[in-house]
Amino acid sequence: MRCLYAPGEGLAVVTDAAALLLPAGGVELALALEQRLTEGAGLARVLGEIVAGAPIGTGDLPDFLLLAWQDDGVQVFVRGPLSVEIARETGDDARLDGRGVVTWREERVPGAVRCSVGALGDGPALPVSAGVVRAGALVVARTAEPLPTPVLVSTPAPRPVAEPEPVPEPVPEPEPVSVPEPQPVPAPVPVPEPEPEPEPVPVPEPEPEAAPEPAPEPEPQPVPDVTLGGTTWSLLPLDDEPAAAREDADDAADGYAHLFGATQMRAIEDAAVREPDEAEHGAVADALHDGRTMGPAAIAALRAARAHGRAPDAPAPSSGGHGVLARICLSGHANPPERGDCWVCGRQVTGEASRVARPALGAVQVSGGEVVQLDGSYVVGRRPKVSRVSGEVPRVLTVPSPQGEVSGSHVAIRLEDWHVLAVDLDSSNGTVLFRDGQDPRRLDPQVPVLLRSDDVLDLGDGALLTFVGLP
């Protein structure tokens, strides 16, 4: 691979098979990515390093461009307003940019021979084979592809060295002038030392008085026998502590004293189990329904409407109140701003984009038959838990796992703007994505993946998540 760059404010990372441009700089991130590429780490590890450097989530990712040469062309990852021109062997050039996406745009361009980002301009174009440089534009090509000739900066001719000036002869030092010897100073009169003060006579400390010995306890006096009616009775000595006080102490010691006095008497009739009537059953069912679960019939109707081009019911607005930029179709459905036809009914989308409440972005069907609307984020697992988070608090969705192959908190389903993302939460057995027309793909831990309609996530142990009706 050959690479030329024009100096600029950004940072470019170049290796023998890949090139990366960070237009906003970031020295620490650039050095970390250069180490990953030099070690031969996969593209997923490099993208994971970029995601880990974001302060909050995918919405705060830096703009970047990553080019990785493959056997049949080049693989491009771009985010933000960056634009890359791709020249092919067949002559039909391509142009890609990262505008209007949440994470990044990923494309594989077969037959590519040269990629250009920005213009080299009239300034010097410098070659680089490997390392990190300050750059504002890049031109990257395969080894066989000629690049524009670098602009050579002329080196000024060396200036002639002036001959050294002659060293003047040393001036003879003047003869020293004799200085009269100083008069001797009389010795100081010694001062007599003061007499030492007499040491104080130590006073003996008084010996501590011995503590008085405790008085011996009186021995119990025997109780005399009593004779009544010719019969002699032996009397036992009385205990000083009352019996009632001893019983109270025993009750407090066993830990159940607080229960006494709280027992209530009930009739056996009150414990009988009765069947509720139909009115009560309907009221209970309405109270327990959460308003987000869809039955199999509802999801089948949604798929049938999509297949025949009919307009299904509009997705319910999200209860979380999260606003998104949207354009409205002729039937009143909210749509992503870049769409020309409605993702719900297929009719034309008109008007300017405005912020509205985000509708439910389709649904997810669990292998057991339960279908849940995607009107918020979820943590899915065998025993899912939600740790302390900022912003929207995700809900939990429990899936069965008889063999324990599904982790407690296995995968997260996140909603960002109009996109549905899946993130593996460092699960023990991993998460596999099945997508029509592609090979099964194992998700990298903590790396978000953009989901499409009809995608299936396999959590193991027969737990499958099928996504339907996504925009």
Secondary structure, DSSP 8 states (H G I E B T S, - for coil): -EEEEEEEEEEEEE-SSEEEEETT--HHHHHHHHHHHHTT--HHHHHHHHHHTSSSSGGG---EEEEEE-SSEEEEEEEEEEEEEEEETTS--EEEEETT-SS-EEEEEETEEEEEES---SS--EE-SSEEEEEEEEEEE-TTS--------------------------------------------------------------------------------EEETTEEE------SS-HHHHHHHHHHHTT-GGGTT------GGGG------HHHHHHHHHHH--S-EE-HHHHHHHHHHHHHT-------B-TT--EEEEEEETTS-EE-TT-SB-TTT--BEEEEEEEEE-B---EEEETTS-EEE-SS-EEEESS------SSS--EEEE---TTS-S-SS-EEEEEETTEEEEEE-S-SS--EEE-TTS--EE--BT--EE--TT-EEEEETTEEEEEES--
